[in-house]
Amino acid sequence: MKSSVLNPLDDSLLSNPHHLSSHDFLDLSDQSSLLKVHQATAVVDEQDLRLAFRSKKDFMIGVLWLSACILSSATIGPIVLMIPAKSTYVSISWRNQGSCLILAMWSILSYIRYSRQSDTNKYDLNENRCLTTWEKIKKDFSLRNLMASSFMSLFGCVWGFGLVLGCKYTLTAHADVLYCSTGVFILLIAILTCQYVHQYEVIGYIIYGVGAVIMLSDPLANKIGEEMNKPLGNLIAIIGALGGALYGITSTKIKRDNPQQVALLHIFVGNFLLQITVYPHFEANPLFFSFDPEFGIFGWLSDPWIIFMILCLVCPWTSILSNYALLEAYRYWTLDIVAVFFLTEPYFAEITAILLGQDEIPGFQTFIGIGILSVGILLSINGSKIKALEAINPMKKCQEVDDIELSESI
């Protein structure tokens, strides 16, 4: 017979970590997660597995969200640097402000739609249908959701800031390699917190690190028409990667129950508040709080062409789609699998930068590094896959034994 639901923090769970993937511990805060024990063995029930492992359809949907996230995120640095502002900080803020405006309109339209559905189905017994529109808004803007968004705003701001500013001072491919190294920090956090990691993941990331060092030391990798500062750009990008790792951990650990567009609205508003507080200290810009089209934080509103560019290209593609797809990808894949596949982003980023005329074609040393990186990525992907299967197979075995016991008892 099936055992009762146990507390996720039960000692029996901690004594059997090999049945859990590296960051299933981080996902146990989800109320839908169920733990089942059979003969003193703790396993993750099917409800706790990411959707991609449940059916072929969910697998393909997960692939689409992950692909959309990687492709759109790969163009963030090059496209944001195309914004006609003289200050990189201003360019970042313009992108963020436009995203806030679009998401605010999206959220309002979703509440209008919800209100109409509630009127049509007002006799529905479903709990969500019983909420009035105002109650739904208060629920989405609850303290728990706002706190989750605050942490995600902080870490997401550091992540995006690291990429864009890293692309300014060093080669796009180099900044992107470091920016996408969130899996390295996730792996380190897993090791430091005594969570289960597969040996292929460790070996893969070590090989990835060797390839990154070879790639970053390429003397022929230069930007076009830019004053380079490789050490500074690399440092900023790697700090951004740490922010990205904490962003992923926070998004999977902290429970929230508001729609993705509302959650993103909270995150981008939080980013904007951080930007107007911190950015003035990074550069001496007396026109920062103005509508100046080159140096003003609200300057994008003074030029119709820039408004069109921000609202129709920069924000929908490099901001809203990349973040929305990332949050959706976390629903279908485990945190470590998303991090590993994110390592493929620099390939697309560098191609974009070369096509836009921002980078020169790098030297042979960079391509050697890319080859080594690829081997490390493949090993890490294989390790994450094996770990996911190890989490599924014990659950199936326990289910088979439970079915046998049930039939015998009958």
KEKE-3310 file (N, C-alpha, C; in steps of 0.2 Angstrom, whole numbers, plus 5000, padded with zeros to 4 digits):
npx = (5004:5002:5012:5010:5011:5026:5035:5046:5058:5062:5072:5075:5074:5086:5095:5096:5102:5105:5095:5090:5090:5102:5096:5083:5080:5079:5067:5057:5050:5038:5021:5015:5024:5027:5032:5037:5039:5047:5051:5061:5067:5068:5060:5057:5041:5030:5024:5034:5043:5050:5040:5044:5049:5038:5030:5030:5025:5025:5039:5043:5037:5044:5057:5055:5052:5065:5073:5069:5072:5086:5090:5084:5090:5103:5105:5104:5115:5122:5111:5106:5117:5116:5106:5104:5111:5122:5127:5129:5123:5111:5106:5103:5093:5083:5078:5073:5063:5054:5050:5043:5032:5026:5023:5014:5003:5000:4997:4985:4976:4975:4969:4957:4952:4951:4941:4929:4928:4925:4913:4905:4907:4902:4895:4903:4911:4924:4939:4947:4939:4929:4935:4934:4938:4946:4950:4958:4968:4974:4978:4988:4997:5002:5011:5020:5022:5027:5039:5046:5048:5056:5068:5071:5072:5083:5094:5092:5094:5108:5113:5109:5115:5128:5130:5128:5136:5148:5149:5152:5165:5173:5176:5161:5158:5167:5162:5149:5152:5156:5145:5135:5139:5132:5129:5141:5142:5130:5133:5144:5137:5129:5138:5144:5133:5131:5124:5118:5128:5132:5146:5150:5145:5154:5166:5163:5161:5174:5181:5175:5179:5193:5192:5187:5197:5207:5200:5197:5210:5214:5223:5220:5207:5196:5187:5177:5181:5180:5185:5194:5194:5198:5201:5192:5180:5178:5178:5166:5157:5157:5153:5140:5136:5135:5125:5115:5114:5109:5097:5091:5090:5082:5070:5066:5065:5058:5041:5028:5012:5007:5003:5014:5017:5013:5022:5034:5032:5033:5046:5053:5049:5055:5069:5070:5069:5080:5090:5088:5093:5106:5113:5117:5128:5138:5143:5148:5135:5127:5115:5107:5094:5084:5076:5085:5090:5102:5109:5099:5089:5076:5076:5072:5059:5058:5060:5052:5056:5065:5057:5049:5058:5062:5050:5045:5056:5068:5063:5052:5059:5072:5070:5057:5053:5064:5065:5052:5052:5062:5057:5047:5054:5060:5049:5048:5060:5074:5084:5098:5099:5094:5104:5115:5112:5111:5124:5127:5123:5133:5138:5128:5127:5140:5140:5129:5135:5145:5139:5132:5142:5150:5160:5176:5180:5185:5202:5211:5213:5202:5193:5198:5196:5182:5179:5184:5176:5163:5165:5165:5152:5144:5147:5142:5129:5126:5128:5118:5107:5108:5107:5094:5087:5091:5083:5071:5069:5071:5059:5049:5052:5048:5035:5031:5033:5024:5012:5012:5011:4999:4990:4993:4988:4974)
npy = (4994:5012:5023:5036:5054:5062:5074:5085:5088:5077:5066:5054:5057:5065:5056:5048:5054:5050:5047:5058:5072:5085:5097:5095:5096:5109:5111:5106:5114:5117:5115:5105:5094:5078:5065:5049:5034:5019:5004:5011:5019:5035:5043:5054:5058:5057:5069:5078:5078:5086:5093:5089:5076:5068:5065:5063:5074:5085:5085:5090:5102:5108:5108:5118:5129:5130:5132:5144:5153:5152:5156:5169:5175:5175:5186:5197:5205:5210:5217:5226:5234:5241:5251:5268:5276:5285:5281:5265:5261:5268:5263:5250:5253:5259:5248:5240:5248:5249:5236:5235:5243:5236:5224:5228:5232:5220:5213:5220:5218:5204:5203:5209:5200:5189:5194:5195:5181:5176:5182:5175:5162:5162:5154:5143:5130:5130:5135:5146:5152:5157:5169:5186:5199:5209:5202:5193:5200:5205:5193:5190:5200:5197:5197:5187:5184:5196:5197:5186:5190:5201:5196:5189:5200:5207:5197:5195:5207:5209:5198:5202:5214:5210:5204:5213:5224:5217:5213:5225:5228:5217:5204:5198:5184:5180:5186:5181:5167:5167:5173:5164:5154:5149:5137:5132:5139:5134:5120:5121:5126:5115:5106:5111:5111:5098:5090:5078:5076:5071:5062:5064:5077:5085:5082:5087:5101:5104:5102:5111:5123:5123:5124:5137:5145:5144:5150:5163:5168:5171:5181:5187:5190:5203:5218:5229:5245:5249:5253:5241:5232:5219:5211:5218:5217:5202:5200:5206:5199:5186:5188:5192:5179:5172:5179:5175:5161:5162:5168:5157:5147:5154:5156:5143:5138:5147:5148:5154:5160:5167:5173:5171:5183:5193:5191:5193:5207:5212:5209:5217:5230:5230:5229:5241:5250:5247:5251:5265:5269:5264:5265:5279:5280:5274:5281:5298:5307:5320:5322:5311:5309:5313:5318:5318:5312:5305:5304:5303:5295:5293:5296:5289:5291:5303:5302:5296:5286:5279:5274:5266:5256:5251:5246:5237:5229:5227:5225:5215:5204:5203:5204:5202:5189:5181:5180:5176:5164:5157:5156:5147:5137:5132:5125:5114:5108:5102:5112:5111:5105:5115:5125:5118:5117:5130:5134:5133:5145:5155:5152:5157:5170:5176:5174:5183:5195:5196:5197:5209:5218:5221:5213:5207:5192:5179:5172:5157:5151:5153:5145:5133:5133:5133:5121:5112:5117:5112:5098:5097:5102:5093:5081:5086:5088:5074:5069:5076:5070:5057:5058:5062:5051:5042:5047:5045:5030:5023:5027:5021:5007:5006:5009:4998:4987:4991:4990:4976:4972:4977:4969:4957:4958:4960)
npz = (5000:4997:5005:5018:5016:5019:5028:5019:5025:5033:5042:5036:5022:5020:5023:5012:4999:4986:4978:4974:4962:4960:4963:4967:4980:4981:4975:4984:4991:4984:4985:4978:4978:4982:4994:4995:5004:5004:5012:5020:5011:5003:4990:4976:4972:4957:4955:4959:4949:4934:4921:4908:4909:4909:4898:4880:4873:4883:4884:4871:4872:4882:4876:4866:4874:4881:4870:4865:4875:4875:4862:4862:4873:4869:4861:4868:4874:4861:4855:4864:4865:4853:4855:4854:4864:4874:4885:4893:4905:4904:4892:4897:4906:4898:4891:4901:4906:4895:4895:4907:4904:4894:4900:4910:4903:4898:4909:4914:4903:4905:4917:4914:4905:4914:4922:4914:4911:4924:4926:4917:4922:4935:4943:4945:4954:4956:4965:4961:4952:4960:4965:4965:4953:4959:4971:4965:4960:4972:4977:4968:4970:4983:4999:4999:4985:4981:4989:4984:4971:4973:4978:4966:4957:4962:4960:4946:4941:4943:4935:4922:4921:4922:4910:4899:4902:4902:4889:4884:4887:4884:4872:4864:4864:4874:4885:4886:4887:4901:4907:4905:4913:4924:4928:4934:4946:4952:4953:4962:4973:4975:4979:4990:4999:5001:4992:4980:4966:4949:4943:4930:4928:4935:4929:4916:4918:4923:4911:4903:4910:4907:4893:4893:4898:4888:4878:4882:4883:4870:4859:4848:4848:4847:4850:4839:4836:4849:4866:4874:4889:4895:4907:4917:4910:4910:4923:4927:4920:4925:4938:4936:4932:4944:4949:4941:4944:4957:4954:4947:4957:4966:4959:4958:4971:4980:4983:4973:4967:4956:4939:4925:4918:4927:4938:4931:4929:4942:4944:4934:4938:4950:4946:4940:4950:4957:4948:4946:4959:4960:4948:4946:4954:4947:4936:4932:4928:4924:4917:4920:4926:4917:4901:4891:4875:4874:4886:4896:4908:4905:4892:4880:4878:4871:4858:4844:4835:4843:4853:4846:4842:4855:4860:4851:4847:4855:4869:4868:4862:4868:4881:4887:4881:4883:4897:4901:4894:4901:4914:4911:4906:4918:4923:4916:4916:4926:4937:4935:4922:4914:4916:4911:4897:4894:4892:4879:4873:4870:4857:4848:4852:4849:4835:4832:4836:4827:4815:4817:4816:4828:4833:4829:4818:4828:4833:4830:4842:4849:4843:4846:4860:4860:4855:4865:4875:4870:4872:4886:4888:4883:4891:4903:4901:4898:4911:4919:4913:4916:4930:4931:4927:4937:4947:4943:4941:4953:4959:4950:4953:4966:4965:4957:4967:4976:4969:4968:4981:4985:4976:4982:4995:4992)
capx = (5000:5006:5014:5008:5015:5031:5038:5052:5064:5062:5079:5075:5076:5092:5100:5096:5102:5107:5089:5087:5094:5106:5092:5076:5079:5077:5060:5053:5045:5032:5016:5013:5029:5025:5037:5034:5044:5046:5057:5065:5070:5065:5061:5053:5035:5030:5022:5040:5047:5049:5035:5047:5050:5031:5027:5033:5022:5028:5046:5044:5035:5050:5062:5053:5053:5072:5076:5067:5075:5093:5091:5083:5095:5110:5106:5103:5121:5123:5105:5106:5122:5113:5102:5107:5112:5129:5128:5127:5118:5105:5103:5100:5087:5078:5076:5069:5057:5049:5047:5038:5026:5022:5020:5009:4997:4998:4993:4979:4972:4974:4964:4950:4949:4948:4934:4924:4927:4922:4906:4902:4907:4901:4892:4908:4913:4932:4941:4949:4933:4925:4938:4932:4944:4950:4953:4963:4974:4977:4981:4994:5001:5002:5017:5024:5024:5032:5045:5049:5050:5061:5075:5073:5074:5090:5099:5091:5098:5115:5114:5108:5120:5135:5131:5128:5143:5154:5150:5155:5173:5177:5173:5154:5158:5170:5157:5144:5154:5156:5138:5132:5142:5128:5129:5147:5140:5125:5137:5148:5132:5126:5143:5145:5127:5131:5119:5120:5130:5135:5153:5150:5144:5160:5171:5161:5162:5181:5183:5172:5183:5199:5191:5185:5203:5210:5196:5198:5217:5215:5226:5217:5200:5196:5181:5178:5179:5179:5191:5193:5197:5197:5200:5186:5174:5177:5176:5159:5152:5157:5149:5134:5134:5133:5118:5110:5113:5105:5091:5088:5089:5077:5064:5063:5064:5052:5034:5024:5006:5004:5004:5021:5017:5013:5028:5039:5031:5036:5053:5056:5049:5061:5075:5070:5070:5087:5094:5088:5096:5113:5117:5120:5135:5143:5146:5146:5131:5122:5109:5104:5087:5081:5073:5090:5090:5108:5111:5094:5086:5069:5077:5069:5052:5058:5061:5047:5060:5068:5051:5047:5064:5062:5044:5044:5061:5072:5059:5049:5063:5078:5069:5051:5053:5070:5064:5046:5054:5066:5053:5043:5058:5061:5043:5049:5067:5077:5088:5104:5098:5093:5110:5120:5110:5113:5131:5127:5121:5139:5139:5123:5129:5145:5137:5125:5139:5149:5134:5130:5149:5153:5166:5180:5180:5191:5207:5211:5214:5196:5189:5200:5193:5175:5179:5184:5169:5158:5165:5163:5145:5141:5148:5138:5122:5125:5128:5112:5102:5108:5105:5087:5085:5091:5078:5064:5069:5069:5051:5046:5053:5044:5028:5029:5032:5018:5007:5012:5009:4992:4987:4993:4983:4967)
capy = (5000:5018:5026:5043:5060:5064:5081:5085:5089:5072:5064:5048:5059:5067:5050:5045:5059:5048:5046:5065:5076:5090:5103:5093:5098:5116:5111:5103:5119:5117:5111:5099:5089:5072:5061:5042:5030:5011:5001:5016:5023:5040:5045:5059:5056:5059:5076:5083:5078:5092:5091:5086:5069:5064:5063:5066:5081:5089:5085:5094:5109:5110:5110:5124:5135:5131:5135:5151:5156:5152:5160:5176:5178:5176:5192:5203:5210:5214:5221:5232:5239:5245:5256:5274:5280:5286:5277:5258:5260:5271:5258:5244:5255:5259:5241:5238:5253:5247:5229:5237:5246:5231:5219:5231:5232:5213:5211:5223:5214:5197:5204:5211:5193:5185:5197:5192:5174:5176:5184:5170:5156:5164:5148:5137:5129:5130:5140:5151:5155:5161:5175:5192:5202:5213:5197:5189:5205:5205:5187:5190:5205:5196:5198:5181:5185:5202:5195:5181:5195:5206:5192:5188:5206:5208:5193:5195:5213:5207:5194:5205:5219:5207:5202:5219:5228:5213:5214:5232:5229:5212:5201:5196:5177:5179:5189:5177:5161:5168:5175:5158:5149:5149:5130:5131:5141:5129:5114:5122:5127:5109:5102:5114:5109:5091:5087:5073:5078:5066:5063:5067:5085:5088:5082:5091:5108:5105:5102:5117:5128:5123:5127:5144:5148:5144:5154:5170:5170:5172:5187:5189:5192:5210:5222:5234:5252:5249:5252:5235:5231:5212:5208:5220:5214:5196:5200:5208:5194:5181:5190:5191:5172:5171:5182:5171:5155:5163:5169:5151:5144:5157:5155:5136:5137:5151:5147:5159:5157:5172:5172:5173:5190:5197:5190:5197:5214:5214:5208:5222:5236:5230:5231:5249:5254:5246:5255:5272:5269:5262:5267:5286:5280:5271:5286:5305:5309:5325:5322:5304:5309:5318:5316:5318:5306:5302:5302:5303:5288:5293:5299:5285:5294:5309:5300:5291:5280:5275:5271:5260:5251:5248:5242:5232:5224:5226:5223:5209:5199:5202:5205:5198:5182:5177:5179:5172:5157:5154:5154:5142:5131:5129:5121:5108:5105:5103:5118:5109:5104:5122:5128:5115:5119:5138:5135:5134:5152:5159:5151:5161:5177:5178:5175:5189:5201:5197:5199:5216:5222:5223:5209:5203:5185:5178:5168:5150:5149:5154:5140:5127:5133:5132:5113:5109:5119:5108:5092:5098:5103:5086:5077:5089:5086:5067:5068:5078:5066:5051:5059:5063:5044:5039:5050:5042:5023:5020:5028:5016:5001:5006:5009:4991:4983:4993:4986:4969:4971:4978:4964:4951:4960:4959)
capz = (5000:4997:5012:5019:5014:5024:5028:5015:5029:5037:5042:5031:5016:5020:5023:5005:4994:4980:4974:4972:4958:4963:4966:4969:4987:4981:4973:4988:4994:4980:4988:4974:4979:4987:4995:4996:5007:5004:5015:5023:5005:5001:4983:4974:4968:4951:4956:4959:4943:4930:4916:4902:4910:4910:4892:4874:4872:4888:4882:4866:4874:4886:4872:4863:4879:4882:4864:4864:4880:4874:4856:4863:4878:4866:4857:4873:4874:4855:4853:4869:4863:4847:4857:4852:4870:4875:4892:4894:4910:4901:4888:4901:4909:4893:4890:4907:4907:4890:4897:4912:4901:4890:4905:4914:4898:4897:4915:4914:4899:4908:4923:4911:4903:4920:4925:4910:4913:4931:4926:4913:4926:4942:4947:4945:4961:4956:4970:4957:4949:4966:4967:4961:4950:4964:4975:4961:4960:4979:4978:4964:4973:4990:5001:4997:4978:4981:4992:4979:4965:4976:4977:4959:4954:4964:4956:4939:4939:4943:4929:4915:4921:4920:4902:4895:4903:4900:4881:4882:4888:4881:4866:4866:4865:4880:4891:4886:4890:4908:4909:4905:4918:4930:4931:4938:4953:4954:4955:4968:4979:4977:4982:4997:5003:5001:4987:4975:4959:4945:4941:4923:4928:4938:4924:4911:4920:4923:4904:4901:4912:4903:4886:4894:4899:4882:4874:4885:4882:4863:4858:4842:4850:4849:4848:4833:4838:4856:4871:4878:4896:4896:4914:4920:4907:4912:4930:4928:4917:4930:4944:4933:4932:4951:4950:4937:4948:4963:4951:4946:4963:4970:4956:4959:4978:4983:4981:4971:4963:4952:4932:4924:4916:4933:4941:4927:4930:4948:4944:4931:4942:4955:4943:4938:4957:4959:4943:4948:4965:4960:4942:4946:4957:4943:4932:4933:4922:4927:4914:4921:4928:4912:4895:4886:4871:4874:4892:4901:4909:4901:4885:4875:4877:4868:4851:4842:4832:4849:4856:4842:4843:4861:4862:4846:4845:4861:4874:4867:4860:4872:4888:4890:4879:4887:4904:4901:4892:4906:4920:4909:4906:4925:4925:4912:4916:4932:4937:4932:4915:4911:4917:4906:4890:4893:4890:4871:4871:4867:4850:4845:4854:4845:4828:4831:4837:4821:4810:4818:4816:4834:4835:4823:4819:4833:4831:4830:4849:4852:4841:4850:4866:4859:4854:4872:4878:4868:4875:4893:4888:4881:4897:4908:4899:4900:4918:4921:4910:4920:4937:4931:4926:4943:4951:4941:4941:4960:4960:4947:4956:4972:4962:4955:4973:4980:4966:4970:4988:4984:4973:4987:5000:4989)
cpx = (5004:5006:5011:5013:5019:5033:5045:5058:5065:5069:5080:5077:5083:5097:5100:5097:5103:5101:5086:5092:5097:5101:5085:5075:5077:5070:5055:5048:5039:5027:5014:5018:5026:5031:5034:5040:5042:5052:5062:5069:5065:5066:5056:5047:5035:5028:5028:5045:5045:5044:5038:5048:5043:5028:5031:5031:5025:5036:5047:5042:5041:5056:5061:5054:5061:5075:5075:5071:5083:5094:5089:5088:5102:5111:5105:5109:5122:5117:5105:5111:5121:5109:5106:5108:5119:5131:5125:5122:5111:5101:5099:5093:5081:5074:5071:5062:5052:5046:5042:5031:5022:5019:5014:5002:4995:4994:4986:4974:4970:4969:4957:4947:4947:4942:4929:4923:4924:4915:4902:4902:4906:4898:4897:4910:4921:4934:4943:4944:4929:4928:4935:4939:4949:4954:4959:4969:4977:4981:4988:4999:5002:5010:5022:5026:5029:5038:5049:5052:5056:5068:5076:5075:5081:5095:5098:5095:5105:5117:5114:5114:5127:5136:5132:5135:5149:5155:5153:5163:5177:5173:5166:5154:5161:5165:5152:5145:5154:5149:5134:5134:5139:5129:5135:5145:5135:5128:5140:5143:5130:5131:5144:5139:5126:5125:5122:5122:5133:5142:5154:5149:5150:5165:5170:5162:5170:5184:5181:5177:5190:5198:5190:5192:5207:5207:5197:5205:5219:5217:5223:5209:5199:5189:5182:5176:5177:5185:5190:5197:5195:5196:5194:5180:5173:5175:5168:5155:5152:5153:5142:5131:5132:5126:5113:5109:5109:5098:5087:5086:5083:5070:5061:5062:5058:5046:5031:5018:5003:5006:5011:5022:5017:5019:5034:5038:5034:5043:5056:5055:5054:5067:5075:5072:5077:5092:5094:5092:5103:5116:5120:5127:5140:5146:5144:5142:5126:5115:5105:5097:5084:5079:5078:5090:5096:5110:5106:5091:5079:5070:5074:5062:5052:5059:5057:5051:5063:5062:5049:5052:5063:5056:5043:5049:5065:5069:5056:5054:5069:5076:5063:5051:5059:5068:5057:5048:5058:5062:5049:5048:5060:5055:5044:5055:5069:5082:5095:5104:5098:5100:5115:5118:5111:5120:5132:5125:5127:5140:5135:5125:5135:5144:5134:5130:5143:5145:5132:5137:5151:5159:5169:5179:5186:5196:5206:5210:5207:5192:5192:5197:5185:5174:5179:5178:5164:5158:5163:5155:5141:5141:5143:5131:5121:5124:5121:5106:5102:5106:5097:5084:5085:5086:5071:5064:5068:5061:5047:5046:5049:5037:5026:5029:5026:5012:5006:5009:5001:4988:4987:4988:4976:4966)
cpy = (5006:5021:5033:5048:5062:5071:5080:5086:5083:5069:5058:5051:5062:5062:5046:5050:5057:5047:5053:5068:5082:5095:5101:5095:5106:5117:5109:5108:5120:5112:5105:5093:5084:5068:5054:5038:5023:5008:5005:5019:5028:5042:5051:5057:5059:5067:5081:5083:5084:5089:5087:5079:5065:5062:5066:5073:5086:5090:5090:5101:5112:5112:5116:5130:5136:5134:5142:5155:5157:5157:5168:5179:5179:5182:5198:5208:5214:5219:5227:5237:5243:5251:5263:5279:5280:5283:5270:5257:5263:5266:5252:5247:5256:5253:5239:5242:5250:5240:5230:5239:5240:5226:5222:5231:5225:5211:5214:5219:5207:5198:5206:5204:5189:5188:5195:5185:5172:5177:5178:5163:5157:5159:5142:5137:5129:5136:5146:5155:5159:5167:5181:5195:5205:5208:5194:5194:5205:5199:5187:5195:5204:5197:5193:5182:5191:5200:5191:5186:5199:5202:5191:5194:5208:5204:5193:5202:5212:5203:5198:5211:5216:5206:5208:5223:5224:5213:5220:5232:5223:5209:5198:5188:5176:5181:5184:5170:5162:5169:5168:5152:5148:5142:5128:5133:5136:5123:5115:5123:5120:5105:5105:5112:5102:5088:5083:5076:5072:5067:5066:5075:5088:5088:5086:5098:5109:5106:5109:5123:5128:5126:5135:5148:5149:5150:5162:5172:5171:5179:5191:5191:5199:5213:5227:5241:5253:5249:5246:5235:5223:5209:5211:5217:5206:5195:5201:5203:5188:5182:5190:5184:5170:5173:5178:5164:5156:5165:5162:5147:5147:5156:5148:5135:5140:5150:5153:5157:5163:5171:5174:5180:5195:5197:5194:5205:5216:5214:5214:5229:5236:5231:5238:5253:5253:5250:5262:5274:5268:5265:5274:5286:5277:5276:5293:5307:5314:5325:5315:5305:5315:5314:5317:5312:5303:5300:5302:5296:5288:5296:5295:5288:5300:5308:5295:5285:5276:5271:5265:5254:5247:5244:5237:5227:5222:5223:5216:5203:5197:5202:5200:5191:5178:5176:5175:5165:5154:5152:5148:5136:5128:5124:5114:5104:5106:5109:5116:5108:5110:5125:5125:5117:5126:5139:5135:5141:5156:5158:5156:5168:5180:5179:5181:5195:5202:5200:5207:5221:5224:5219:5207:5196:5183:5173:5161:5147:5149:5147:5133:5127:5131:5124:5110:5111:5114:5101:5092:5099:5096:5081:5080:5087:5078:5066:5070:5073:5059:5052:5060:5056:5041:5041:5046:5034:5020:5021:5023:5009:5001:5006:5001:4986:4985:4990:4979:4967:4972:4972:4958:4952:4959:4952)
cpz = (5000:5004:5012:5017:5020:5023:5024:5019:5034:5036:5037:5024:5015:5020:5017:5000:4987:4975:4972:4967:4962:4967:4967:4976:4987:4978:4978:4992:4990:4984:4984:4975:4984:4988:4997:4999:5007:5007:5017:5017:5003:4994:4982:4970:4962:4950:4956:4953:4938:4924:4910:4903:4910:4904:4886:4872:4877:4886:4877:4868:4878:4882:4868:4868:4880:4876:4863:4869:4878:4868:4858:4868:4874:4862:4862:4873:4867:4853:4858:4867:4857:4849:4857:4859:4871:4881:4892:4899:4908:4896:4891:4904:4904:4892:4895:4908:4901:4892:4903:4909:4897:4895:4909:4909:4898:4903:4916:4909:4902:4913:4920:4908:4908:4922:4921:4910:4919:4930:4922:4917:4933:4946:4948:4952:4962:4961:4966:4954:4954:4967:4962:4958:4955:4969:4972:4961:4967:4980:4974:4967:4980:4992:4999:4990:4978:4984:4987:4973:4967:4975:4970:4955:4955:4960:4949:4936:4938:4937:4923:4915:4919:4913:4898:4896:4901:4893:4879:4882:4886:4875:4869:4868:4872:4886:4891:4889:4898:4911:4909:4909:4924:4933:4935:4945:4956:4957:4961:4974:4981:4981:4990:5002:5003:4998:4982:4968:4955:4943:4934:4923:4930:4933:4918:4912:4921:4916:4901:4903:4909:4896:4887:4894:4892:4877:4876:4884:4875:4862:4852:4842:4852:4846:4842:4836:4845:4860:4875:4885:4898:4903:4918:4917:4909:4919:4931:4925:4922:4936:4942:4933:4939:4952:4947:4941:4953:4960:4950:4952:4967:4966:4957:4966:4981:4980:4979:4967:4959:4944:4931:4922:4922:4937:4938:4928:4937:4948:4940:4934:4947:4952:4942:4945:4959:4954:4945:4955:4964:4954:4943:4950:4953:4938:4933:4927:4925:4923:4915:4922:4923:4906:4889:4881:4870:4881:4898:4901:4906:4894:4879:4873:4873:4860:4849:4839:4838:4852:4852:4842:4849:4862:4857:4844:4852:4866:4873:4866:4866:4879:4890:4888:4883:4894:4905:4900:4898:4912:4918:4908:4913:4927:4922:4914:4923:4931:4934:4925:4911:4911:4912:4899:4889:4891:4883:4869:4868:4860:4846:4846:4850:4837:4827:4832:4830:4815:4810:4818:4822:4836:4828:4824:4823:4830:4832:4837:4851:4849:4844:4857:4865:4858:4861:4876:4877:4871:4882:4893:4887:4887:4902:4907:4900:4907:4921:4919:4915:4927:4937:4931:4933:4948:4949:4942:4948:4961:4956:4950:4962:4970:4961:4961:4976:4976:4967:4977:4989:4982:4978:4992:4998:4989)
residu = (MET:LYS:SER:SER:VAL:LEU:ASN:PRO:LEU:ASP:ASP:SER:LEU:LEU:SER:ASN:PRO:HIS:HIS:LEU:SER:SER:HIS:ASP:PHE:LEU:ASP:LEU:SER:ASP:GLN:SER:SER:LEU:LEU:LYS:VAL:HIS:GLN:ALA:THR:ALA:VAL:VAL:ASP:GLU:GLN:ASP:LEU:ARG:LEU:ALA:PHE:ARG:SER:LYS:LYS:ASP:PHE:MET:ILE:GLY:VAL:LEU:TRP:LEU:SER:ALA:CYS:ILE:LEU:SER:SER:ALA:THR:ILE:GLY:PRO:ILE:VAL:LEU:MET:ILE:PRO:ALA:LYS:SER:THR:TYR:VAL:SER:ILE:SER:TRP:ARG:ASN:GLN:GLY:SER:CYS:LEU:ILE:LEU:ALA:MET:TRP:SER:ILE:LEU:SER:TYR:ILE:ARG:TYR:SER:ARG:GLN:SER:ASP:THR:ASN:LYS:TYR:ASP:LEU:ASN:GLU:ASN:ARG:CYS:LEU:THR:THR:TRP:GLU:LYS:ILE:LYS:LYS:ASP:PHE:SER:LEU:ARG:ASN:LEU:MET:ALA:SER:SER:PHE:MET:SER:LEU:PHE:GLY:CYS:VAL:TRP:GLY:PHE:GLY:LEU:VAL:LEU:GLY:CYS:LYS:TYR:THR:LEU:THR:ALA:HIS:ALA:ASP:VAL:LEU:TYR:CYS:SER:THR:GLY:VAL:PHE:ILE:LEU:LEU:ILE:ALA:ILE:LEU:THR:CYS:GLN:TYR:VAL:HIS:GLN:TYR:GLU:VAL:ILE:GLY:TYR:ILE:ILE:TYR:GLY:VAL:GLY:ALA:VAL:ILE:MET:LEU:SER:ASP:PRO:LEU:ALA:ASN:LYS:ILE:GLY:GLU:GLU:MET:ASN:LYS:PRO:LEU:GLY:ASN:LEU:ILE:ALA:ILE:ILE:GLY:ALA:LEU:GLY:GLY:ALA:LEU:TYR:GLY:ILE:THR:SER:THR:LYS:ILE:LYS:ARG:ASP:ASN:PRO:GLN:GLN:VAL:ALA:LEU:LEU:HIS:ILE:PHE:VAL:GLY:ASN:PHE:LEU:LEU:GLN:ILE:THR:VAL:TYR:PRO:HIS:PHE:GLU:ALA:ASN:PRO:LEU:PHE:PHE:SER:PHE:ASP:PRO:GLU:PHE:GLY:ILE:PHE:GLY:TRP:LEU:SER:ASP:PRO:TRP:ILE:ILE:PHE:MET:ILE:LEU:CYS:LEU:VAL:CYS:PRO:TRP:THR:SER:ILE:LEU:SER:ASN:TYR:ALA:LEU:LEU:GLU:ALA:TYR:ARG:TYR:TRP:THR:LEU:ASP:ILE:VAL:ALA:VAL:PHE:PHE:LEU:THR:GLU:PRO:TYR:PHE:ALA:GLU:ILE:THR:ALA:ILE:LEU:LEU:GLY:GLN:ASP:GLU:ILE:PRO:GLY:PHE:GLN:THR:PHE:ILE:GLY:ILE:GLY:ILE:LEU:SER:VAL:GLY:ILE:LEU:LEU:SER:ILE:ASN:GLY:SER:LYS:ILE:LYS:ALA:LEU:GLU:ALA:ILE:ASN:PRO:MET:LYS:LYS:CYS:GLN:GLU:VAL:ASP:ASP:ILE:GLU:LEU:SER:GLU:SER:ILE)
# end
